[in-house]
Amino acid sequence: MKLISSDNRRIRLASMADIDTLTMLARVVADDLHQHGIDQWNASYPSQAHFINDLNRQGLYVAEIDGAIVGSVTIIPEAEPFYHEISWDCQKAYVLHRLMVHPKWMRQGIGRQLFLIAIDVANKANQDSIKVDTHPDNYRMQSLITSLGFVKRGYIKSMHRIGYELVLSHESNKGVDLNVHR
């Protein structure tokens, strides 16, 4: 299923054939995070099992450029036990997990496009909001999150993460331009 396509870029639901590539990409992204002093991911997270679980839940999306996978995101119904540590505006929500973009392709709008897909998927599923968390030192991700209108909801102590939420106004989010390259 192709969700977005523009020139040589596309975002689609992942398939089992993508799992090994995503697992290798996760190691590259984890190394990049560590090189930037961010202790968010490691040699075993996210793992192949995480991606297979996301795929089985039909929530794993990949971003491709010229047929090569350069990023991914998981978009699934919110069921995080740790999320109860802070106050959210909405309970009926999707959560965005494991957003990653190959370091070579960062700052080219791919992460933004993956977020926009998440907004579209959540709107179509009639969710009230989208939640996401990130490491307190991951300023690149925090900048992207807030640039898209997400609001900081608090610090999730047990995860050492900051939680953000975008309350969806189904009327105002209709027709979101998924081909925006920023």
TORKESE-951994 format. One line per 10 residues: number of its first residue (from 1); for each residue x, y, z of N, C-alpha, C. Coordinates in nm, 3 decimals. Layout:
! residues N
NUM) X Y Z X Y Z X Y Z  ...
! end
This chain:
! residues 182
1) 0.084 -0.118 0.000 0.000 0.000 0.000 0.088 0.124 0.000  0.079 0.204 -0.102 0.157 0.326 -0.112 0.076 0.440 -0.051  0.135 0.512 0.044 0.066 0.620 0.111 0.107 0.756 0.060  0.231 0.770 0.025 0.280 0.898 -0.023 0.384 0.870 -0.129  0.380 0.948 -0.233 0.481 0.934 -0.337 0.503 1.071 -0.400  0.626 1.109 -0.409 0.661 1.236 -0.468 0.799 1.222 -0.528  0.808 1.242 -0.657 0.934 1.226 -0.727 0.994 1.089 -0.695  1.103 1.087 -0.624 1.171 0.961 -0.593 1.147 0.915 -0.450  1.055 0.981 -0.377 1.026 0.948 -0.238 0.891 0.879 -0.227  0.885 0.786 -0.128 0.755 0.728 -0.099 0.755 0.674 0.043
11) 0.637 0.676 0.104 0.616 0.615 0.235 0.507 0.511 0.217  0.533 0.393 0.273 0.438 0.282 0.257 0.440 0.198 0.382  0.338 0.112 0.394 0.340 0.013 0.500 0.457 -0.080 0.478  0.522 -0.120 0.583 0.637 -0.211 0.572 0.590 -0.353 0.544  0.684 -0.434 0.499 0.658 -0.576 0.477 0.767 -0.656 0.549  0.748 -0.785 0.559 0.847 -0.871 0.625 0.982 -0.860 0.556  0.983 -0.834 0.427 1.109 -0.821 0.353 1.191 -0.701 0.399  1.130 -0.607 0.470 1.200 -0.486 0.516 1.268 -0.502 0.652  1.237 -0.606 0.724 1.278 -0.618 0.864 1.429 -0.616 0.883  1.503 -0.692 0.804 1.649 -0.694 0.820 1.709 -0.556 0.793
21) 1.660 -0.489 0.690 1.709 -0.355 0.658 1.679 -0.258 0.772  1.560 -0.267 0.829 1.524 -0.178 0.940 1.609 -0.206 1.064  1.639 -0.332 1.088 1.723 -0.367 1.203 1.863 -0.310 1.186  1.917 -0.319 1.065 2.049 -0.261 1.039 2.045 -0.108 1.048  1.939 -0.048 0.996 1.924 0.097 1.003 1.916 0.143 1.149  1.849 0.067 1.232 1.838 0.102 1.374 1.976 0.108 1.440  2.068 0.020 1.401 2.203 0.024 1.457 2.277 0.149 1.411  2.260 0.187 1.285 2.323 0.308 1.233 2.269 0.431 1.306  2.138 0.436 1.325 2.076 0.550 1.394 2.119 0.552 1.540  2.124 0.436 1.606 2.168 0.430 1.746 2.311 0.481 1.759
31) 2.398 0.442 1.666 2.536 0.491 1.668 2.540 0.643 1.653  2.457 0.697 1.564 2.452 0.841 1.543 2.402 0.912 1.669  2.302 0.856 1.734 2.253 0.915 1.859 2.366 0.921 1.962  2.439 0.811 1.976 2.548 0.806 2.074 2.660 0.903 2.038  2.687 0.920 1.908 2.789 1.017 1.866 2.749 1.160 1.902  2.619 1.181 1.915 2.568 1.314 1.953 2.537 1.323 2.102  2.585 1.225 2.179 2.567 1.229 2.323 2.428 1.195 2.372  2.352 1.125 2.291 2.214 1.089 2.326 2.208 0.940 2.354  2.177 0.906 2.478 2.173 0.766 2.520 2.030 0.713 2.512  1.971 0.724 2.393 1.830 0.686 2.377 1.816 0.542 2.330
41) 1.892 0.500 2.231 1.887 0.364 2.180 2.021 0.298 2.206  2.026 0.165 2.187 2.151 0.093 2.210 2.165 -0.023 2.110  2.258 -0.112 2.136 2.285 -0.222 2.042 2.172 -0.323 2.034  2.079 -0.319 2.129 1.970 -0.416 2.126 1.831 -0.352 2.117  1.825 -0.220 2.116 1.696 -0.153 2.101 1.707 -0.042 1.998  1.614 -0.038 1.904 1.509 -0.136 1.880 1.564 -0.261 1.812  1.499 -0.371 1.839 1.545 -0.499 1.786 1.455 -0.546 1.672  1.500 -0.651 1.609 1.420 -0.713 1.504 1.282 -0.751 1.557  1.277 -0.801 1.680 1.149 -0.841 1.741 1.054 -0.722 1.753  1.108 -0.603 1.785 1.023 -0.483 1.791 0.960 -0.455 1.655
51) 1.042 -0.461 1.551 0.992 -0.432 1.417 0.890 -0.537 1.370  0.915 -0.663 1.402 0.821 -0.768 1.364 0.688 -0.748 1.437  0.694 -0.714 1.566 0.572 -0.686 1.641 0.496 -0.567 1.581  0.569 -0.461 1.547 0.506 -0.344 1.485 0.442 -0.381 1.351  0.511 -0.462 1.274 0.459 -0.508 1.145 0.332 -0.589 1.165  0.333 -0.681 1.260 0.216 -0.764 1.286 0.096 -0.683 1.334  0.123 -0.569 1.394 0.015 -0.479 1.437 -0.026 -0.383 1.326  0.033 -0.399 1.208 0.006 -0.316 1.091 0.030 -0.168 1.119  0.136 -0.141 1.197 0.167 -0.003 1.231 0.305 0.042 1.190  0.375 -0.038 1.110 0.512 -0.005 1.072 0.514 0.050 0.929
61) 0.568 0.171 0.916 0.577 0.239 0.787 0.723 0.265 0.755  0.757 0.259 0.626 0.893 0.288 0.583 0.893 0.403 0.484  1.000 0.481 0.490 1.024 0.588 0.393 1.133 0.540 0.299  1.109 0.558 0.171 1.206 0.516 0.069 1.244 0.634 -0.019  1.368 0.632 -0.063 1.415 0.723 -0.167 1.481 0.636 -0.272  1.435 0.649 -0.394 1.485 0.566 -0.505 1.484 0.417 -0.470  1.381 0.374 -0.398 1.365 0.233 -0.364 1.444 0.186 -0.243  1.528 0.272 -0.185 1.607 0.233 -0.067 1.540 0.287 0.059  1.530 0.204 0.161 1.471 0.246 0.287 1.566 0.341 0.359  1.514 0.460 0.391 1.595 0.562 0.459 1.536 0.601 0.594
71) 1.420 0.547 0.628 1.358 0.580 0.755 1.236 0.496 0.781  1.186 0.507 0.903 1.064 0.435 0.939 1.001 0.498 1.062  0.877 0.457 1.086 0.804 0.499 1.205 0.700 0.393 1.235  0.667 0.381 1.364 0.559 0.293 1.408 0.447 0.380 1.460  0.325 0.350 1.417 0.206 0.424 1.457 0.105 0.320 1.504  0.081 0.316 1.635 -0.008 0.215 1.693 -0.096 0.277 1.802  -0.206 0.210 1.836 -0.288 0.260 1.947 -0.207 0.268 2.076  -0.232 0.374 2.152 -0.157 0.398 2.275 -0.194 0.294 2.380  -0.092 0.227 2.432 -0.111 0.129 2.540 0.014 0.125 2.628  0.076 0.239 2.646 0.199 0.247 2.723 0.168 0.259 2.872
81) 0.206 0.160 2.953 0.177 0.171 3.097 0.248 0.290 3.162  0.366 0.325 3.113 0.441 0.437 3.172 0.378 0.572 3.141  0.295 0.579 3.040 0.233 0.705 3.002 0.136 0.755 3.109  0.097 0.669 3.202 0.004 0.710 3.307 0.071 0.798 3.413  0.202 0.814 3.403 0.275 0.897 3.499 0.250 1.046 3.479  0.204 1.084 3.362 0.181 1.227 3.335 0.039 1.247 3.284  -0.006 1.371 3.283 -0.141 1.404 3.239 -0.142 1.432 3.089  -0.237 1.374 3.022 -0.258 1.394 2.879 -0.395 1.456 2.860  -0.416 1.524 2.749 -0.547 1.581 2.721 -0.646 1.475 2.673  -0.597 1.372 2.605 -0.685 1.273 2.543 -0.643 1.131 2.580
91) -0.739 1.043 2.588 -0.710 0.903 2.613 -0.716 0.819 2.486  -0.803 0.856 2.394 -0.816 0.783 2.268 -0.709 0.836 2.173  -0.595 0.765 2.170 -0.478 0.819 2.100 -0.398 0.710 2.032  -0.326 0.752 1.930 -0.221 0.670 1.873 -0.089 0.719 1.930  0.008 0.629 1.932 0.140 0.667 1.978 0.239 0.643 1.865  0.332 0.733 1.855 0.434 0.726 1.752 0.562 0.675 1.819  0.614 0.563 1.769 0.735 0.502 1.825 0.841 0.482 1.717  0.964 0.472 1.761 1.077 0.428 1.681 1.091 0.504 1.549  1.068 0.634 1.553 1.093 0.715 1.434 1.244 0.717 1.410  1.284 0.683 1.291 1.427 0.689 1.260 1.446 0.727 1.114
101) 1.552 0.804 1.092 1.593 0.844 0.958 1.744 0.823 0.950  1.788 0.763 0.843 1.933 0.742 0.824 2.003 0.877 0.835  2.114 0.884 0.910 2.184 1.013 0.927 2.217 1.084 0.796  2.245 1.009 0.692 2.275 1.069 0.561 2.156 1.147 0.505  2.035 1.109 0.546 1.914 1.170 0.492 1.843 1.262 0.591  1.905 1.288 0.707 1.843 1.379 0.803 1.840 1.521 0.748  1.746 1.600 0.801 1.728 1.741 0.765 1.684 1.759 0.621  1.614 1.656 0.568 1.561 1.665 0.432 1.410 1.642 0.429  1.344 1.658 0.543 1.198 1.650 0.548 1.141 1.510 0.566  1.224 1.409 0.578 1.173 1.272 0.588 1.104 1.249 0.722
111) 1.166 1.292 0.831 1.102 1.279 0.962 0.969 1.352 0.967  0.967 1.471 0.910 0.842 1.550 0.904 0.736 1.475 0.825  0.774 1.415 0.713 0.676 1.340 0.634 0.623 1.220 0.712  0.710 1.154 0.787 0.666 1.040 0.867 0.567 1.086 0.975  0.593 1.201 1.036 0.498 1.256 1.132 0.365 1.290 1.064  0.370 1.349 0.946 0.248 1.385 0.876 0.166 1.262 0.839  0.234 1.154 0.805 0.163 1.028 0.781 0.094 0.983 0.910  0.164 0.995 1.022 0.104 0.956 1.150 -0.022 1.038 1.179  -0.016 1.167 1.152 -0.133 1.253 1.173 -0.248 1.208 1.084  -0.217 1.178 0.960 -0.321 1.132 0.866 -0.380 0.998 0.910
121) -0.295 0.904 0.949 -0.342 0.773 0.994 -0.430 0.788 1.117  -0.387 0.870 1.212 -0.466 0.890 1.334 -0.600 0.957 1.305  -0.598 1.056 1.215 -0.724 1.120 1.176 -0.820 1.020 1.112  -0.769 0.939 1.021 -0.854 0.841 0.954 -0.907 0.736 1.050  -0.834 0.710 1.159 -0.878 0.614 1.260 -0.964 0.682 1.368  -0.994 0.811 1.347 -1.079 0.888 1.438 -1.022 0.897 1.579  -0.889 0.906 1.590 -0.824 0.921 1.720 -0.834 1.067 1.764  -0.825 1.088 1.894 -0.833 1.224 1.948 -0.697 1.293 1.955  -0.589 1.213 1.961 -0.457 1.273 1.967 -0.350 1.173 1.924  -0.229 1.226 1.911 -0.110 1.145 1.887 -0.013 1.179 1.999
131) 0.047 1.074 2.057 0.146 1.092 2.163 0.280 1.042 2.115  0.385 1.103 2.167 0.522 1.062 2.133 0.609 1.096 2.252  0.714 1.019 2.270 0.810 1.053 2.374 0.951 1.049 2.316  1.041 1.121 2.380 1.180 1.121 2.337 1.271 1.148 2.456  1.395 1.116 2.438 1.497 1.134 2.541 1.517 1.284 2.567  1.538 1.323 2.693 1.558 1.465 2.723 1.675 1.530 2.649  1.775 1.451 2.608 1.889 1.507 2.536 1.872 1.507 2.384  1.762 1.452 2.335 1.741 1.443 2.190 1.675 1.572 2.140  1.757 1.677 2.133 1.706 1.808 2.094 1.661 1.812 1.948  1.722 1.732 1.862 1.679 1.728 1.722 1.535 1.680 1.713
141) 1.503 1.572 1.786 1.367 1.519 1.783 1.270 1.615 1.851  1.311 1.674 1.963 1.224 1.769 2.032 1.190 1.886 1.941  1.286 1.933 1.864 1.263 2.044 1.772 1.162 2.005 1.665  1.177 1.886 1.610 1.082 1.839 1.508 0.942 1.826 1.569  0.934 1.765 1.686 0.804 1.743 1.751 0.732 1.875 1.774  0.801 1.972 1.832 0.734 2.099 1.863 0.705 2.181 1.737  0.786 2.165 1.632 0.759 2.238 1.508 0.628 2.193 1.443  0.583 2.074 1.479 0.458 2.021 1.423 0.338 2.047 1.514  0.358 2.124 1.620 0.248 2.164 1.706 0.223 2.075 1.826  0.309 1.977 1.849 0.294 1.893 1.968 0.325 1.976 2.092
151) 0.256 1.945 2.200 0.272 2.017 2.326 0.337 1.924 2.428  0.436 1.978 2.498 0.505 1.901 2.602 0.408 1.875 2.716  0.393 1.746 2.754 0.300 1.709 2.861 0.371 1.675 2.992  0.501 1.648 2.985 0.572 1.623 3.109 0.683 1.521 3.096  0.749 1.500 3.208 0.862 1.407 3.215 0.812 1.272 3.267  0.842 1.166 3.193 0.804 1.029 3.230 0.926 0.968 3.298  0.926 0.975 3.430 1.044 0.941 3.509 1.091 0.797 3.486  1.000 0.700 3.487 1.039 0.560 3.476 1.102 0.526 3.341  1.077 0.607 3.240 1.135 0.586 3.107 1.249 0.682 3.078  1.264 0.785 3.160 1.357 0.895 3.134 1.329 0.954 2.994
161) 1.203 0.992 2.975 1.158 1.047 2.848 1.067 1.167 2.873  1.057 1.252 2.773 0.964 1.364 2.775 0.847 1.326 2.684  0.726 1.342 2.735 0.606 1.310 2.657 0.547 1.433 2.592  0.505 1.416 2.468 0.441 1.522 2.389 0.311 1.470 2.331  0.218 1.562 2.307 0.088 1.523 2.251 0.042 1.627 2.150  -0.018 1.580 2.043 -0.085 1.665 1.946 -0.233 1.629 1.950  -0.315 1.722 1.998 -0.459 1.700 1.998 -0.508 1.724 1.856  -0.581 1.627 1.805 -0.626 1.634 1.667 -0.762 1.700 1.656  -0.768 1.797 1.571 -0.896 1.857 1.533 -0.925 1.800 1.396  -1.011 1.704 1.392 -1.033 1.629 1.267 -1.070 1.720 1.150
171) -1.140 1.827 1.178 -1.176 1.919 1.070 -1.055 1.996 1.019  -0.973 2.047 1.111 -0.860 2.131 1.068 -0.746 2.048 1.010  -0.741 1.919 1.039 -0.632 1.836 0.987 -0.669 1.767 0.856  -0.793 1.780 0.813 -0.830 1.720 0.684 -0.754 1.792 0.574  -0.708 1.717 0.481 -0.637 1.775 0.370 -0.495 1.816 0.403  -0.437 1.757 0.507 -0.296 1.785 0.537 -0.213 1.750 0.416  -0.128 1.841 0.373 -0.045 1.818 0.256 0.068 1.724 0.290  0.051 1.597 0.251 0.150 1.496 0.283 0.272 1.503 0.191  0.271 1.589 0.093 0.385 1.602 0.002 0.474 1.719 0.038  0.453 1.775 0.155 0.534 1.889 0.198 0.677 1.844 0.221
181) 0.772 1.912 0.162 0.915 1.884 0.184 0.974 2.006 0.252  0.998 1.996 0.384 1.054 2.110 0.457 1.183 2.070 0.519
! end
